[in-house]
Amino acid sequence: MSSTDHNSSTFNDTLNDMTAEPATARRIVVLISGSGSNLQALIDAQRHDRLGGEIVAVISNEPDAYGLKRALEANIEAVALPHREYDSRDAYDGALIKVIERHEPDLIVLAGFMRILTPRFVQRFLGRVLNIHPSLLPAYQGLNTHARALAEGVALHGCSVHFVTEELDGGPVVLQAELSVTSEDTVETLKEKVHAREHLIFPIAVQWFLEGRLKYTAENATMDGHPLPPHGMRLSHADAAEELDETLDEDA
Ligand code: GRF
């Protein structure tokens, strides 16, 4: 072996050693207000090594939120930070920023966090906050999305993962899952079917972000360096239903 070969093989060995080092786990803080079924989907994905990181803390503004129990059961730090104990939205968000920063997250996930965030909060973590919303954004920003979709008789409903900006439910959309609405659907059935789709797509979007594939820009989200369309990537009703083992409805 020439000395050049020797050097290059040493170099390669060193490189291999470096790549063999386990990467530091990416850190996720999840904010909730309620049941935390989306949190549970993220916990389950982490267990199966499909999240791309570790949930290091769960914070709830509602001290009785069931999601806090889910966190404890999964040995995740659970923090109750009741908003009612603060005089203003700004004071609360200031406290929230402090608790979050103590955990040094790479990503903050809003999983049913039912509070409007101040511009200060949004600017502090811009590009590092993902939210799940129960509609095909930009349709039905805000509350009561299922009732509004039914009242308008839409054929397609669903859910969206998006980056959080100062506009409520208005940041760049990353990923959506469609749901075909049938004549039998009620607010309850829509809620159930949309929830199932949320549990499917939220962990995927989190993993993409933590792998560095998904990024925020002021205009849009990008995936592998390519700008995504305004509705992000979309899982069709048929594909979602198949993933979820749903019976495809005849009149859908
Ligand atoms: C979900 O429907 C989500 O889209 C909305 O709040 C709900 C939270 O549900 N932002 P859960 O607490 O995760 O069960």
Residues whose N, C-alpha, C, O or C-beta is under 5 A from the ligand:
A	BS01	GRF	G34 S35 G36 S37 N38 L39 A111 G112 I132 H133 P134
